[in-house]
């Protein structure tokens, strides 16, 4: 069974600095998708970024980028120029490409932004 | 376009009561799922469905039932509520394999 591990329960970063959130996963599949979601205090789940495993190029969305290392099964999220609005829980998620796929989440990392 | 709609937003139950959490989506998504979120545990998959008439168990299915009679609706039933089911519940849907999930706003359930 696939698993997703986020080893940092909490992190803090100074405003305008860069921070990297870690995510590792375990799978025997070669074709899958990875996601980062943000959950601010409002409880809403917001998609941050999506990565297709068969694409070697790392996904980027404005200040958010990933470092996808398929062989190492690692999918870290880098937030550049951190802003107060980035304070939230961040969840890493894995989605198989097989029929009947499940979407599995990590336990999350709470990110604090220090003014 | 409403997206994924969950009702109610808040609910308090007594141990042993039953209830149904409603979830509806208007995006014609085949995939729908239910998660519970507990502090320090992330989101854990309860049940999911890949289309009308098809459901399957996730990581924590005990104490919950689901059915999928239409593409739009995916209700979650608690048959006999227990304090361990106190949690925030999210319904989510997606268009096809590889697509991101669209989430509802969640239901905070307290069982006393």
HADDOCK unambig.tbl for C-alpha pairs under 7 A between the chains (distance, minus, plus):
assign (segid A and resid 33 and name CA) (segid B and resid 98 and name CA) 5.84 0.50 0.50
assign (segid A and resid 43 and name CA) (segid B and resid 105 and name CA) 6.99 0.50 0.50
assign (segid A and resid 44 and name CA) (segid B and resid 105 and name CA) 5.66 0.50 0.50
assign (segid A and resid 45 and name CA) (segid B and resid 103 and name CA) 6.19 0.50 0.50
assign (segid A and resid 95 and name CA) (segid B and resid 98 and name CA) 6.67 0.50 0.50
assign (segid A and resid 97 and name CA) (segid B and resid 97 and name CA) 5.90 0.50 0.50
assign (segid A and resid 97 and name CA) (segid B and resid 98 and name CA) 6.32 0.50 0.50
assign (segid A and resid 100 and name CA) (segid B and resid 50 and name CA) 6.20 0.50 0.50
assign (segid A and resid 105 and name CA) (segid B and resid 42 and name CA) 6.71 0.50 0.50
assign (segid A and resid 105 and name CA) (segid B and resid 43 and name CA) 5.84 0.50 0.50
assign (segid A and resid 106 and name CA) (segid B and resid 42 and name CA) 5.91 0.50 0.50
assign (segid A and resid 107 and name CA) (segid B and resid 40 and name CA) 6.18 0.50 0.50
assign (segid A and resid 107 and name CA) (segid B and resid 41 and name CA) 5.05 0.50 0.50
assign (segid A and resid 107 and name CA) (segid B and resid 42 and name CA) 3.66 0.50 0.50
assign (segid A and resid 107 and name CA) (segid B and resid 43 and name CA) 6.80 0.50 0.50
assign (segid A and resid 108 and name CA) (segid B and resid 42 and name CA) 5.63 0.50 0.50
